[in-house]
Amino acid sequence: MRITDIKTTCFKQPMVPIHRLRFTGQQELVLTRIITDSGLEGYSMARAHGGQPGRGIADAIISTFKSKLVGQDPLDRERHWQKMTESEPAGYVPVFATSAVDVALWDLAGKIYNTPLYKLLGGWHDKIMAYASSANMETVDDYIQDVRRSLERGYKAYKIHPFNDPARDAVLCRTVRKEVGPDIKLMLDVNKTYDRMSAIRIGRLLESLDFTWFEEPLPQYDIEGYAALSKTLDIPVIGAETVAGGPFAVANYLRANALDMVLCDVYWKGGVTGMLRTAHACESMGIKVASHHGASPVMNFANLHVLCGATNADLMEMLVPEEGYNFALKSFLKPDKEGYLHPPEVPGLGVELDWEYIKANTTFEL
C-alpha cells in the first residue's frame, strides 16, 4: 500500500468559548486527508490559533510534507514522524502540521488493520474518566451555573479556568468546592499567570480544599520555579501543556523534578506518536499524564485512544459547554452516567465527518 495524495480543507467555525474573552471573530480548522491506493483514507483536524487563518498549517502540510510522503508506505509512521519533527526546532513548520499528519497516519493504520486505534496502542483501558473544563468567565455565579450543568451531564470532575487574579480566584475556588461537596474532583488551571509567591499561597489553599491538581501556575519557562513549587506543595503540580519541543522538552521537566504530573495531547505533542512518547517517558519516572483538549473534535477522539493505550493516565479534558466545541462530525464524545468516555469500537479513530457542514464553511482547499 502507498500514499497517493494528501489534501487539506480549511473551514471556518465560531470562536470556541474558552477563547472568546481573548480573541474575536472566527477560528479556522484544517481537515487533513491522507489518501492511499487502496481507497482507504486517514483523517485529522488541526486548529489555527488566536483567530489566525488555517493557511499556515495547510501550507506546511502540503508544501513541506506532501512530497516526503506521497509514494511511501503509510505504516512507516515512525520514519515519517522523525522526518517531520526535524523541521520543527528551526521553526520551519508548526508542530500542528506534524500533529495533523501523524494523527491521520494513525487513523489510517487502524483502518488498515481493521481495529480501533486504542487496541492498536495496547488497549490498557476501554474507558477514561472525563473532566469538564470551564471557559474563563466573568462572575462567580457564572462558574456555579456552569459546574451545575456539568454535573447534570454526568461529569464527576471539573476544572476551573479562573479570573487569573489570586484574590478573586481564592474566593472562586472556595465557592465551587462548597457548591459541589467533597466527592467531586476539582482542578485549577491559571494558565501560567501567577508569580511564585502567589502560586504558593493559592497552592496551600487548594490543598485545604482537597483539589486534585494545580495546573500551570507559573510561566512554562520557569523550570526552577516549578521544581521549587512541586517540592513545597503537597498538591500535585501539573504542566508542560504547550511547551515548545513536545516530548523532548518534557524530558527537561522530568530531569529537574519540576512537575508531579504532565499534560499531553496529540495537538501540542506532535500527534499520536508524540503524545505516546510523552506518556511513556513519564511512566518511566512514575509520573501520571492527563490530557489537555485536542483543539478539535477529531483530535479529542485521538486523545481518548492514546489515553486508553497508556498505563499512567486516568483523566481526559472535555471543554464545556460541549456545544461550543462540537462541530464537523456526525457524533461526539459524551460521558456516560458514571463520568467515563468510551472509545469507538470501529477501525481507526472511529470518527464520521459531517461533509455537508465542512463544505458549507470551507474557505479554501489545497
C-alpha positions as YAML, in Angstrom:
chain: A
units: angstrom
residues:
- id: 1
  name: MET
  ca: [0.00, 0.00, 0.00]
- id: 2
  name: ARG
  ca: [1.23, 3.51, -0.87]
- id: 3
  name: ILE
  ca: [0.20, 7.07, -0.12]
- id: 4
  name: THR
  ca: [-1.08, 8.61, -3.35]
- id: 5
  name: ASP
  ca: [-2.14, 12.07, -2.19]
- id: 6
  name: ILE
  ca: [-2.57, 14.43, 0.76]
- id: 7
  name: LYS
  ca: [-5.34, 17.04, 0.72]
- id: 8
  name: THR
  ca: [-6.24, 19.82, 3.15]
- id: 9
  name: THR
  ca: [-9.53, 21.67, 3.55]
- id: 10
  name: CYS
  ca: [-9.76, 24.82, 5.67]
- id: 11
  name: PHE
  ca: [-13.16, 25.73, 7.07]
- id: 12
  name: LYS
  ca: [-14.39, 28.43, 9.43]
- id: 13
  name: GLN
  ca: [-16.02, 27.90, 12.79]
- id: 14
  name: PRO
  ca: [-17.29, 30.27, 15.53]
- id: 15
  name: MET
  ca: [-14.62, 31.01, 18.12]
- id: 16
  name: VAL
  ca: [-14.72, 28.43, 20.91]
- id: 17
  name: PRO
  ca: [-15.97, 29.67, 24.32]
- id: 18
  name: ILE
  ca: [-12.62, 29.34, 26.10]
- id: 19
  name: HIS
  ca: [-11.03, 31.83, 23.67]
- id: 20
  name: ARG
  ca: [-13.84, 34.36, 23.31]
- id: 21
  name: LEU
  ca: [-12.54, 36.71, 26.02]
- id: 22
  name: ARG
  ca: [-9.14, 36.89, 24.28]
- id: 23
  name: PHE
  ca: [-9.83, 36.57, 20.56]
- id: 24
  name: THR
  ca: [-12.56, 37.94, 18.33]
- id: 25
  name: GLY
  ca: [-14.07, 36.70, 15.10]
- id: 26
  name: GLN
  ca: [-13.91, 33.10, 13.94]
- id: 27
  name: GLN
  ca: [-11.36, 30.33, 14.01]
- id: 28
  name: GLU
  ca: [-10.25, 28.09, 11.15]
- id: 29
  name: LEU
  ca: [-9.82, 24.34, 11.16]
- id: 30
  name: VAL
  ca: [-7.68, 22.33, 8.77]
- id: 31
  name: LEU
  ca: [-9.03, 18.94, 7.77]
- id: 32
  name: THR
  ca: [-6.20, 16.70, 6.55]
- id: 33
  name: ARG
  ca: [-6.83, 13.63, 4.39]
- id: 34
  name: ILE
  ca: [-4.13, 11.06, 3.64]
- id: 35
  name: ILE
  ca: [-5.24, 9.06, 0.61]
- id: 36
  name: THR
  ca: [-3.90, 5.63, -0.42]
- id: 37
  name: ASP
  ca: [-4.04, 3.41, -3.49]
- id: 38
  name: SER
  ca: [-6.24, 1.00, -1.52]
- id: 39
  name: GLY
  ca: [-9.05, 3.53, -1.26]
- id: 40
  name: LEU
  ca: [-8.60, 3.92, 2.50]
- id: 41
  name: GLU
  ca: [-8.11, 7.42, 3.93]
- id: 42
  name: GLY
  ca: [-6.88, 8.75, 7.26]
- id: 43
  name: TYR
  ca: [-8.23, 11.96, 8.83]
- id: 44
  name: SER
  ca: [-7.20, 14.62, 11.29]
- id: 45
  name: MET
  ca: [-8.33, 18.17, 12.08]
- id: 46
  name: ALA
  ca: [-5.89, 20.88, 13.19]
- id: 47
  name: ARG
  ca: [-6.94, 24.24, 14.62]
- id: 48
  name: ALA
  ca: [-5.35, 27.61, 13.86]
- id: 49
  name: HIS
  ca: [-4.83, 29.73, 16.99]
- id: 50
  name: GLY
  ca: [-5.72, 33.25, 18.01]
- id: 51
  name: GLY
  ca: [-8.03, 33.92, 15.10]
- id: 52
  name: GLN
  ca: [-5.26, 33.19, 12.59]
- id: 53
  name: PRO
  ca: [-6.13, 31.63, 9.22]
- id: 54
  name: GLY
  ca: [-5.54, 27.93, 8.74]
- id: 55
  name: ARG
  ca: [-3.49, 28.57, 5.62]
- id: 56
  name: GLY
  ca: [-0.16, 28.41, 7.52]
- id: 57
  name: ILE
  ca: [-0.84, 24.88, 8.75]
- id: 58
  name: ALA
  ca: [-2.22, 23.73, 5.40]
- id: 59
  name: ASP
  ca: [0.74, 25.21, 3.51]
- id: 60
  name: ALA
  ca: [3.22, 23.42, 5.78]
- id: 61
  name: ILE
  ca: [1.45, 20.11, 5.27]
- id: 62
  name: ILE
  ca: [1.26, 20.42, 1.51]
- id: 63
  name: SER
  ca: [4.47, 22.32, 0.73]
- id: 64
  name: THR
  ca: [6.81, 20.60, 3.19]
- id: 65
  name: PHE
  ca: [5.38, 17.18, 3.98]
- id: 66
  name: LYS
  ca: [3.42, 16.04, 0.93]
- id: 67
  name: SER
  ca: [6.49, 15.45, -1.24]
- id: 68
  name: LYS
  ca: [8.09, 13.41, 1.55]
- id: 69
  name: LEU
  ca: [5.06, 11.17, 1.99]
- id: 70
  name: VAL
  ca: [3.49, 10.56, -1.41]
- id: 71
  name: GLY
  ca: [4.69, 7.19, -2.70]
- id: 72
  name: GLN
  ca: [5.62, 5.99, 0.79]
- id: 73
  name: ASP
  ca: [4.17, 3.18, 2.91]
- id: 74
  name: PRO
  ca: [1.69, 4.77, 5.35]
- id: 75
  name: LEU
  ca: [2.58, 2.20, 8.02]
- id: 76
  name: ASP
  ca: [6.14, 3.57, 8.35]
- id: 77
  name: ARG
  ca: [4.83, 6.04, 10.93]
- id: 78
  name: GLU
  ca: [8.00, 6.31, 12.99]
- id: 79
  name: ARG
  ca: [10.11, 7.11, 9.96]
- id: 80
  name: HIS
  ca: [7.62, 9.74, 8.82]
- id: 81
  name: TRP
  ca: [7.41, 11.28, 12.31]
- id: 82
  name: GLN
  ca: [11.18, 11.57, 12.65]
- id: 83
  name: LYS
  ca: [11.46, 13.32, 9.29]
- id: 84
  name: MET
  ca: [8.65, 15.73, 10.14]
- id: 85
  name: THR
  ca: [10.00, 16.65, 13.56]
- id: 86
  name: GLU
  ca: [13.37, 17.54, 12.03]
- id: 87
  name: SER
  ca: [11.70, 20.67, 10.65]
- id: 88
  name: GLU
  ca: [10.15, 21.84, 13.94]
- id: 89
  name: PRO
  ca: [13.08, 23.06, 16.10]
- id: 90
  name: ALA
  ca: [14.19, 25.60, 13.49]
- id: 91
  name: GLY
  ca: [10.63, 26.85, 13.14]
- id: 92
  name: TYR
  ca: [10.27, 25.74, 9.53]
- id: 93
  name: VAL
  ca: [6.87, 24.20, 10.26]
- id: 94
  name: PRO
  ca: [4.45, 24.45, 13.20]
- id: 95
  name: VAL
  ca: [4.02, 21.43, 15.44]
- id: 96
  name: PHE
  ca: [0.34, 21.49, 14.46]
- id: 97
  name: ALA
  ca: [1.23, 20.40, 10.91]
- id: 98
  name: THR
  ca: [3.25, 17.45, 12.22]
- id: 99
  name: SER
  ca: [0.40, 16.53, 14.55]
- id: 100
  name: ALA
  ca: [-2.16, 16.66, 11.77]
- id: 101
  name: VAL
  ca: [-0.21, 14.31, 9.51]
- id: 102
  name: ASP
  ca: [0.70, 11.91, 12.30]
- id: 103
  name: VAL
  ca: [-2.88, 11.58, 13.60]
- id: 104
  name: ALA
  ca: [-4.14, 10.95, 10.07]
- id: 105
  name: LEU
  ca: [-1.49, 8.23, 9.61]
- id: 106
  name: TRP
  ca: [-2.59, 6.51, 12.83]
- id: 107
  name: ASP
  ca: [-6.28, 6.75, 11.84]
- id: 108
  name: LEU
  ca: [-5.30, 5.13, 8.55]
- id: 109
  name: ALA
  ca: [-3.32, 2.40, 10.33]
- id: 110
  name: GLY
  ca: [-6.36, 1.43, 12.39]
- id: 111
  name: LYS
  ca: [-8.41, 1.17, 9.23]
- id: 112
  name: ILE
  ca: [-5.72, -0.91, 7.51]
- id: 113
  name: TYR
  ca: [-5.61, -3.35, 10.43]
- id: 114
  name: ASN
  ca: [-9.39, -3.14, 10.88]
- id: 115
  name: THR
  ca: [-9.10, -2.34, 14.58]
- id: 116
  name: PRO
  ca: [-9.89, 0.60, 16.89]
- id: 117
  name: LEU
  ca: [-6.84, 2.76, 17.45]
- id: 118
  name: TYR
  ca: [-6.80, 2.25, 21.23]
- id: 119
  name: LYS
  ca: [-6.43, -1.51, 20.70]
- id: 120
  name: LEU
  ca: [-3.62, -0.91, 18.23]
- id: 121
  name: LEU
  ca: [-1.95, 1.10, 21.01]
- id: 122
  name: GLY
  ca: [-2.27, -1.71, 23.52]
- id: 123
  name: GLY
  ca: [-5.82, -1.48, 24.86]
- id: 124
  name: TRP
  ca: [-4.85, -0.98, 28.50]
- id: 125
  name: HIS
  ca: [-8.17, 0.77, 29.23]
- id: 126
  name: ASP
  ca: [-11.51, 0.69, 27.49]
- id: 127
  name: LYS
  ca: [-12.70, 3.88, 29.19]
- id: 128
  name: ILE
  ca: [-11.27, 7.06, 30.73]
- id: 129
  name: MET
  ca: [-12.89, 9.40, 33.23]
- id: 130
  name: ALA
  ca: [-13.76, 12.77, 31.70]
- id: 131
  name: TYR
  ca: [-13.35, 16.08, 33.46]
- id: 132
  name: ALA
  ca: [-15.41, 19.11, 32.48]
- id: 133
  name: SER
  ca: [-13.22, 22.13, 31.82]
- id: 134
  name: SER
  ca: [-14.68, 25.62, 32.07]
- id: 135
  name: ALA
  ca: [-14.17, 28.68, 29.91]
- id: 136
  name: ASN
  ca: [-12.87, 31.88, 31.50]
- id: 137
  name: MET
  ca: [-15.99, 33.63, 32.79]
- id: 138
  name: GLU
  ca: [-16.84, 36.97, 34.34]
- id: 139
  name: THR
  ca: [-18.54, 36.19, 37.67]
- id: 140
  name: VAL
  ca: [-18.53, 33.54, 40.36]
- id: 141
  name: ASP
  ca: [-22.18, 32.85, 39.64]
- id: 142
  name: ASP
  ca: [-21.30, 32.08, 36.01]
- id: 143
  name: TYR
  ca: [-18.98, 29.31, 37.24]
- id: 144
  name: ILE
  ca: [-21.59, 27.95, 39.65]
- id: 145
  name: GLN
  ca: [-24.13, 27.66, 36.85]
- id: 146
  name: ASP
  ca: [-21.52, 26.01, 34.64]
- id: 147
  name: VAL
  ca: [-20.49, 23.42, 37.20]
- id: 148
  name: ARG
  ca: [-24.13, 22.58, 37.92]
- id: 149
  name: ARG
  ca: [-24.77, 21.95, 34.23]
- id: 150
  name: SER
  ca: [-21.64, 19.82, 34.03]
- id: 151
  name: LEU
  ca: [-22.64, 17.61, 36.94]
- id: 152
  name: GLU
  ca: [-26.10, 17.19, 35.44]
- id: 153
  name: ARG
  ca: [-24.44, 15.87, 32.26]
- id: 154
  name: GLY
  ca: [-22.63, 13.13, 34.16]
- id: 155
  name: TYR
  ca: [-19.21, 14.65, 34.91]
- id: 156
  name: LYS
  ca: [-17.59, 13.72, 38.22]
- id: 157
  name: ALA
  ca: [-14.68, 16.13, 37.86]
- id: 158
  name: TYR
  ca: [-14.45, 19.84, 37.00]
- id: 159
  name: LYS
  ca: [-11.54, 22.13, 36.12]
- id: 160
  name: ILE
  ca: [-11.71, 25.86, 36.71]
- id: 161
  name: HIS
  ca: [-10.15, 28.35, 34.29]
- id: 162
  name: PRO
  ca: [-10.47, 31.29, 36.70]
- id: 163
  name: PHE
  ca: [-10.11, 35.09, 36.67]
- id: 164
  name: ASN
  ca: [-6.31, 34.78, 36.94]
- id: 165
  name: ASP
  ca: [-6.38, 37.19, 39.88]
- id: 166
  name: PRO
  ca: [-5.19, 35.33, 43.03]
- id: 167
  name: ALA
  ca: [-7.59, 37.09, 45.41]
- id: 168
  name: ARG
  ca: [-10.66, 36.53, 43.21]
- id: 169
  name: ASP
  ca: [-9.52, 33.02, 42.34]
- id: 170
  name: ALA
  ca: [-9.34, 32.12, 46.04]
- id: 171
  name: VAL
  ca: [-12.97, 33.15, 46.55]
- id: 172
  name: LEU
  ca: [-14.00, 31.26, 43.43]
- id: 173
  name: CYS
  ca: [-12.30, 28.02, 44.49]
- id: 174
  name: ARG
  ca: [-13.86, 28.12, 47.96]
- id: 175
  name: THR
  ca: [-17.30, 28.76, 46.48]
- id: 176
  name: VAL
  ca: [-17.10, 25.99, 43.89]
- id: 177
  name: ARG
  ca: [-15.91, 23.45, 46.47]
- id: 178
  name: LYS
  ca: [-18.80, 24.40, 48.74]
- id: 179
  name: GLU
  ca: [-21.21, 24.02, 45.82]
- id: 180
  name: VAL
  ca: [-20.11, 20.55, 44.65]
- id: 181
  name: GLY
  ca: [-19.31, 18.96, 48.02]
- id: 182
  name: PRO
  ca: [-16.38, 16.68, 48.89]
- id: 183
  name: ASP
  ca: [-16.84, 13.90, 46.33]
- id: 184
  name: ILE
  ca: [-16.29, 15.79, 43.05]
- id: 185
  name: LYS
  ca: [-12.73, 16.13, 41.78]
- id: 186
  name: LEU
  ca: [-11.71, 19.78, 41.30]
- id: 187
  name: MET
  ca: [-8.70, 21.24, 39.50]
- id: 188
  name: LEU
  ca: [-7.46, 24.81, 38.94]
- id: 189
  name: ASP
  ca: [-5.73, 25.99, 35.74]
- id: 190
  name: VAL
  ca: [-4.38, 29.56, 35.90]
- id: 191
  name: ASN
  ca: [-2.67, 29.36, 32.50]
- id: 192
  name: LYS
  ca: [0.84, 30.40, 33.59]
- id: 193
  name: THR
  ca: [-0.25, 33.73, 35.15]
- id: 194
  name: TYR
  ca: [0.93, 33.65, 38.81]
- id: 195
  name: ASP
  ca: [4.25, 34.67, 40.31]
- id: 196
  name: ARG
  ca: [6.00, 32.28, 42.69]
- id: 197
  name: MET
  ca: [4.59, 33.69, 45.95]
- id: 198
  name: SER
  ca: [1.01, 33.79, 44.65]
- id: 199
  name: ALA
  ca: [1.41, 30.21, 43.45]
- id: 200
  name: ILE
  ca: [2.44, 29.06, 46.92]
- id: 201
  name: ARG
  ca: [-0.44, 30.87, 48.62]
- id: 202
  name: ILE
  ca: [-3.08, 29.55, 46.22]
- id: 203
  name: GLY
  ca: [-1.50, 26.10, 46.23]
- id: 204
  name: ARG
  ca: [-1.86, 25.93, 50.02]
- id: 205
  name: LEU
  ca: [-5.50, 26.94, 49.70]
- id: 206
  name: LEU
  ca: [-6.14, 24.24, 47.11]
- id: 207
  name: GLU
  ca: [-4.60, 21.67, 49.45]
- id: 208
  name: SER
  ca: [-7.05, 22.67, 52.18]
- id: 209
  name: LEU
  ca: [-9.92, 22.37, 49.67]
- id: 210
  name: ASP
  ca: [-8.75, 18.92, 48.50]
- id: 211
  name: PHE
  ca: [-8.22, 19.89, 44.85]
- id: 212
  name: THR
  ca: [-6.86, 17.14, 42.61]
- id: 213
  name: TRP
  ca: [-4.16, 19.24, 40.92]
- id: 214
  name: PHE
  ca: [-2.80, 22.77, 40.44]
- id: 215
  name: GLU
  ca: [-2.25, 23.45, 36.74]
- id: 216
  name: GLU
  ca: [0.37, 25.69, 35.17]
- id: 217
  name: PRO
  ca: [0.62, 28.32, 37.92]
- id: 218
  name: LEU
  ca: [3.95, 29.72, 36.62]
- id: 219
  name: PRO
  ca: [5.32, 30.71, 33.20]
- id: 220
  name: GLN
  ca: [6.36, 27.48, 31.50]
- id: 221
  name: TYR
  ca: [9.98, 28.60, 31.02]
- id: 222
  name: ASP
  ca: [10.46, 28.85, 34.82]
- id: 223
  name: ILE
  ca: [11.57, 25.25, 35.33]
- id: 224
  name: GLU
  ca: [13.43, 26.12, 38.55]
- id: 225
  name: GLY
  ca: [10.29, 27.75, 39.89]
- id: 226
  name: TYR
  ca: [8.26, 24.65, 39.08]
- id: 227
  name: ALA
  ca: [10.83, 22.44, 40.81]
- id: 228
  name: ALA
  ca: [10.69, 24.60, 43.95]
- id: 229
  name: LEU
  ca: [6.89, 24.76, 43.89]
- id: 230
  name: SER
  ca: [6.50, 20.99, 43.42]
- id: 231
  name: LYS
  ca: [8.83, 20.41, 46.37]
- id: 232
  name: THR
  ca: [6.98, 22.93, 48.56]
- id: 233
  name: LEU
  ca: [3.39, 21.91, 47.88]
- id: 234
  name: ASP
  ca: [1.64, 18.64, 48.62]
- id: 235
  name: ILE
  ca: [-0.97, 19.10, 45.90]
- id: 236
  name: PRO
  ca: [0.26, 17.72, 42.54]
- id: 237
  name: VAL
  ca: [1.58, 20.44, 40.22]
- id: 238
  name: ILE
  ca: [0.85, 19.69, 36.56]
- id: 239
  name: GLY
  ca: [2.12, 21.43, 33.45]
- id: 240
  name: ALA
  ca: [4.19, 21.40, 30.22]
- id: 241
  name: GLU
  ca: [0.96, 21.70, 28.25]
- id: 242
  name: THR
  ca: [2.16, 23.84, 25.35]
- id: 243
  name: VAL
  ca: [5.93, 23.89, 25.85]
- id: 244
  name: ALA
  ca: [7.87, 24.09, 22.59]
- id: 245
  name: GLY
  ca: [9.64, 20.86, 21.74]
- id: 246
  name: GLY
  ca: [6.85, 18.50, 22.78]
- id: 247
  name: PRO
  ca: [8.03, 15.20, 24.30]
- id: 248
  name: PHE
  ca: [11.67, 16.25, 24.11]
- id: 249
  name: ALA
  ca: [11.04, 19.39, 26.16]
- id: 250
  name: VAL
  ca: [9.04, 17.42, 28.74]
- id: 251
  name: ALA
  ca: [12.22, 15.47, 29.46]
- id: 252
  name: ASN
  ca: [13.78, 18.68, 30.81]
- id: 253
  name: TYR
  ca: [10.99, 18.99, 33.38]
- id: 254
  name: LEU
  ca: [11.34, 15.34, 34.36]
- id: 255
  name: ARG
  ca: [15.10, 15.62, 34.86]
- id: 256
  name: ALA
  ca: [14.59, 18.68, 37.05]
- id: 257
  name: ASN
  ca: [11.84, 17.05, 39.14]
- id: 258
  name: ALA
  ca: [9.79, 20.09, 38.18]
- id: 259
  name: LEU
  ca: [6.34, 18.52, 37.81]
- id: 260
  name: ASP
  ca: [4.26, 15.92, 39.64]
- id: 261
  name: MET
  ca: [2.07, 15.31, 36.57]
- id: 262
  name: VAL
  ca: [2.32, 16.20, 32.88]
- id: 263
  name: LEU
  ca: [-0.31, 17.41, 30.42]
- id: 264
  name: CYS
  ca: [-0.27, 15.96, 26.95]
- id: 265
  name: ASP
  ca: [-2.42, 15.85, 23.85]
- id: 266
  name: VAL
  ca: [-1.99, 14.91, 20.23]
- id: 267
  name: TYR
  ca: [-2.12, 18.51, 19.05]
- id: 268
  name: TRP
  ca: [0.73, 20.09, 21.04]
- id: 269
  name: LYS
  ca: [2.91, 17.00, 21.43]
- id: 270
  name: GLY
  ca: [3.31, 16.04, 17.79]
- id: 271
  name: GLY
  ca: [0.42, 13.68, 17.16]
- id: 272
  name: VAL
  ca: [-0.30, 10.21, 18.49]
- id: 273
  name: THR
  ca: [3.40, 9.35, 18.24]
- id: 274
  name: GLY
  ca: [4.49, 12.38, 20.28]
- id: 275
  name: MET
  ca: [1.74, 12.02, 22.88]
- id: 276
  name: LEU
  ca: [2.55, 8.35, 23.35]
- id: 277
  name: ARG
  ca: [6.26, 9.20, 23.70]
- id: 278
  name: THR
  ca: [5.36, 11.74, 26.40]
- id: 279
  name: ALA
  ca: [3.26, 9.21, 28.30]
- id: 280
  name: HIS
  ca: [5.99, 6.57, 28.15]
- id: 281
  name: ALA
  ca: [8.69, 8.99, 29.31]
- id: 282
  name: CYS
  ca: [6.53, 9.97, 32.28]
- id: 283
  name: GLU
  ca: [5.69, 6.33, 33.03]
- id: 284
  name: SER
  ca: [9.41, 5.56, 33.35]
- id: 285
  name: MET
  ca: [9.60, 8.22, 36.10]
- id: 286
  name: GLY
  ca: [6.45, 7.08, 37.91]
- id: 287
  name: ILE
  ca: [4.55, 10.19, 36.80]
- id: 288
  name: LYS
  ca: [0.97, 10.30, 35.54]
- id: 289
  name: VAL
  ca: [-0.24, 12.17, 32.48]
- id: 290
  name: ALA
  ca: [-3.62, 13.77, 31.87]
- id: 291
  name: SER
  ca: [-4.96, 15.20, 28.66]
- id: 292
  name: HIS
  ca: [-5.24, 18.76, 27.51]
- id: 293
  name: HIS
  ca: [-8.03, 19.25, 24.97]
- id: 294
  name: GLY
  ca: [-7.10, 18.25, 21.43]
- id: 295
  name: ALA
  ca: [-8.29, 21.56, 19.89]
- id: 296
  name: SER
  ca: [-10.90, 19.89, 17.64]
- id: 297
  name: PRO
  ca: [-13.41, 17.05, 17.97]
- id: 298
  name: VAL
  ca: [-11.30, 14.75, 15.77]
- id: 299
  name: MET
  ca: [-8.15, 15.36, 17.80]
- id: 300
  name: ASN
  ca: [-10.02, 14.77, 21.04]
- id: 301
  name: PHE
  ca: [-11.04, 11.33, 19.75]
- id: 302
  name: ALA
  ca: [-7.33, 10.74, 19.15]
- id: 303
  name: ASN
  ca: [-6.57, 11.86, 22.71]
- id: 304
  name: LEU
  ca: [-9.03, 9.31, 24.06]
- id: 305
  name: HIS
  ca: [-7.48, 6.46, 22.10]
- id: 306
  name: VAL
  ca: [-3.96, 7.32, 23.28]
- id: 307
  name: LEU
  ca: [-5.03, 7.67, 26.91]
- id: 308
  name: CYS
  ca: [-6.72, 4.26, 26.72]
- id: 309
  name: GLY
  ca: [-3.46, 2.82, 25.40]
- id: 310
  name: ALA
  ca: [-1.34, 4.40, 28.16]
- id: 311
  name: THR
  ca: [-0.89, 2.81, 31.58]
- id: 312
  name: ASN
  ca: [-0.39, 6.08, 33.50]
- id: 313
  name: ALA
  ca: [-3.48, 8.09, 32.50]
- id: 314
  name: ASP
  ca: [-6.92, 8.28, 34.07]
- id: 315
  name: LEU
  ca: [-8.40, 11.73, 33.29]
- id: 316
  name: MET
  ca: [-9.28, 13.45, 29.99]
- id: 317
  name: GLU
  ca: [-10.30, 17.06, 29.38]
- id: 318
  name: MET
  ca: [-13.67, 17.92, 27.86]
- id: 319
  name: LEU
  ca: [-14.25, 21.64, 27.37]
- id: 320
  name: VAL
  ca: [-17.75, 22.78, 28.33]
- id: 321
  name: PRO
  ca: [-20.36, 23.72, 27.35]
- id: 322
  name: GLU
  ca: [-19.76, 21.00, 24.77]
- id: 323
  name: GLU
  ca: [-21.98, 22.61, 22.14]
- id: 324
  name: GLY
  ca: [-19.32, 25.24, 21.51]
- id: 325
  name: TYR
  ca: [-16.71, 22.58, 20.67]
- id: 326
  name: ASN
  ca: [-18.81, 20.02, 18.77]
- id: 327
  name: PHE
  ca: [-18.69, 20.57, 15.03]
- id: 328
  name: ALA
  ca: [-17.89, 18.90, 11.69]
- id: 329
  name: LEU
  ca: [-18.68, 15.36, 12.89]
- id: 330
  name: LYS
  ca: [-21.83, 13.24, 12.93]
- id: 331
  name: SER
  ca: [-21.37, 12.23, 16.57]
- id: 332
  name: PHE
  ca: [-19.28, 13.39, 19.51]
- id: 333
  name: LEU
  ca: [-17.71, 12.16, 22.72]
- id: 334
  name: LYS
  ca: [-20.02, 12.20, 25.72]
- id: 335
  name: PRO
  ca: [-19.51, 10.87, 29.26]
- id: 336
  name: ASP
  ca: [-21.67, 8.01, 30.49]
- id: 337
  name: LYS
  ca: [-23.64, 8.29, 33.74]
- id: 338
  name: GLU
  ca: [-20.52, 7.39, 35.73]
- id: 339
  name: GLY
  ca: [-18.48, 10.11, 34.04]
- id: 340
  name: TYR
  ca: [-16.43, 7.89, 31.69]
- id: 341
  name: LEU
  ca: [-15.63, 8.27, 27.99]
- id: 342
  name: HIS
  ca: [-15.54, 5.15, 25.81]
- id: 343
  name: PRO
  ca: [-13.54, 4.92, 22.56]
- id: 344
  name: PRO
  ca: [-15.48, 3.81, 19.48]
- id: 345
  name: GLU
  ca: [-15.27, 0.10, 18.68]
- id: 346
  name: VAL
  ca: [-14.70, 0.71, 14.97]
- id: 347
  name: PRO
  ca: [-11.46, 0.86, 12.95]
- id: 348
  name: GLY
  ca: [-9.15, 3.84, 13.37]
- id: 349
  name: LEU
  ca: [-10.31, 6.90, 15.29]
- id: 350
  name: GLY
  ca: [-13.93, 6.00, 14.72]
- id: 351
  name: VAL
  ca: [-14.98, 9.47, 13.52]
- id: 352
  name: GLU
  ca: [-17.58, 10.17, 10.85]
- id: 353
  name: LEU
  ca: [-17.07, 13.53, 9.17]
- id: 354
  name: ASP
  ca: [-20.00, 15.86, 8.53]
- id: 355
  name: TRP
  ca: [-19.10, 16.71, 4.94]
- id: 356
  name: GLU
  ca: [-22.17, 18.91, 4.48]
- id: 357
  name: TYR
  ca: [-21.07, 21.14, 7.37]
- id: 358
  name: ILE
  ca: [-17.44, 21.24, 6.22]
- id: 359
  name: LYS
  ca: [-18.31, 22.11, 2.62]
- id: 360
  name: ALA
  ca: [-20.75, 24.82, 3.71]
- id: 361
  name: ASN
  ca: [-18.00, 26.53, 5.72]
- id: 362
  name: THR
  ca: [-14.95, 25.86, 3.53]
- id: 363
  name: THR
  ca: [-12.65, 28.84, 2.96]
- id: 364
  name: PHE
  ca: [-10.08, 27.14, 0.67]
- id: 365
  name: GLU
  ca: [-8.57, 23.81, -0.27]
- id: 366
  name: LEU
  ca: [-5.05, 22.67, -1.09]
...
